[in-house]
Amino acid sequence: MTMPTNSSRESHQHASFYRRLGTTLHRHYSVSARLVFKQFRLGVALFFVGLVGVYANYQLLMPSVGQELFLLCCLIIVGMGFVIAMLAQIRMLFGRLLQFIEN
């Protein structure tokens, strides 16, 4: 009886990993558009709130270190909103492509 070599064991582990990854990605991109749209709305809302903060920062606060820190926080919120909205758009796109391919 021969023992399995390390390379065959590793190849089995890699195949198992890629199978689980494929299943996970398929599940991630196969969700309903309604759920993904909620994620998109969250991103847009954060983006809008951050931009309102940037505008209010320049209109209401006097130039100071506090103004710069508030601006930094607002820009971080804008960036987070942008990233969340774009990831939702990509998820919607891949979900529709996957649905098209499966049908």
Protein Blocks (a to p, Z undefined) as FASTA:
>chain_A
ZZddfklmmmmmmmmmmmmmmmmmmmmmmpcfklmmmmmmmmmmmmmmmmmmmmmmmmmp
ccdfklmmmmmmmmmmmmmmmmmmmmmmmmmmmmmmmmmmmZZ
